[in-house]
Amino acid sequence: MKLTETQRNFKKQMANIKPKEKSIYDTGRSGGNPFRDEVKIKRENHIVTRFILFSIIPISIWLIQFAISHVAPTSTVKSPLAFATTTTSVAKSSVPVEPTSVYPPTTSMSAPSVSNGANKKPVSKADAAYLDSFTLISNNSEVISKQNLIPVEQRDQSLYKAELLNAIVLCDNETKRLSRAKPSAVFKPIATITLEYIASRRNAYKYYLDYISTRNNSDNDLGNKYLTMGNQNVYDYTLLLTQIFEINNYEYTDLGNGHWNYSVEK
């Protein structure tokens, strides 16, 4: 059917009119709900977002704490030989007591170690002087150690004082005797340790002697300090002498507990 002139003009006018806003029934509006207010929806979305955020934070903290508490701690392992060079601290004590075995000899064994006598060499007289002196001072220290194990109130102070004085004189005599001995190059480390050992023992006895007169705990503490240094010397000496005997082809027998039999040159 043909349109009249009036109808054609009306159609053109309608085409020029701006499109209306979307209908409230448009499902693309307001999150699919045509009756919801968009400002209200934005406010609700903001509330939901904050709720989710504040819910995640405590959960995350709990997960981090759980992970930390269930991680195996890392342990620090020291070398078995570390104590050989570690400085030992000495606890204060009102009664001088010699540690029985701070550094136990490593040469102690169930059966004596005997070197093969074939083609083995003897120890020189000068070197043997240091070995003999070390043994002499070590044996004497056992006498002082027995006195230190007796409680102060039960100890015979006169006898203890006399034994300390005798031990100091013995250390002085051995130091003087060794000043004339010339160790070989191989035994120089042993000579050094021996002289340090004698000095440590003498200092310990000197401060124990002072403690008898002064009852000053600082004297007793210094005596314990030098006693511990002497125990370190015993450990170093025992370890080193065994190595020297073995590496340098000396004829010897290790009796254990820091004692040896060895041949000396004639």
GITARA-V6641 format. One line per field, one symbol per residue. ss: DSSP state (~ for helix, > for strand, _ for the rest). phi: phi as a letter, one per 30 degrees, with the letter a starting at -180 (. if undefined). burial: + if it has 16 or more other C-alpha atoms within 10 Angstrom, else -. A space follows every 50 residues. Layout:
ss: ???
phi: ???
burial: ???
//
This chain:
ss: ____~~~~~~~~~~~~_____________~~~_____~~~~~~~~~~~~~ ~~~~~~~~~~~~~~~~~~~____________~~~________________ ____________>>______>_>_~~~~~~~~~~~~~~~~~~~~~~~~__ _~~~__~~~~~~~~~~~~~~~~~~~~~~_________~~~~~~~~~~~~~ ~~~~~~~~~~~~~~__~~~~~~~~~~~~~~~~~~~~~~~~~~~~~~~__> _>>>>>__>>>>_>__
phi: .dddeddddddddddddddddeddcdddchijcdcddddddddddddddd ddddddeddddddddddddcddddcccddecdddcddddcddbdbdbded adbdedcdadbdccddddhccddddddddddddddddddddddddddddd eedcdddddddddddddddddddddddddcdcddedcddddddddddddd dddddddddddddchdddddddddddddddddddddddddddddeddcid dabddihibbcbdcdd
burial: ----------------------------++-------------------- --------------------------------------------++++-- --+-+-++------+-----+++--++++++-+++-++-++--+--++-- ---------++-++--++-++--++--+----+---+-+++-++++++++ ++++++++++++----++++++++++++++++++++++++++--+---++ ++++++-+-+-+++--
//
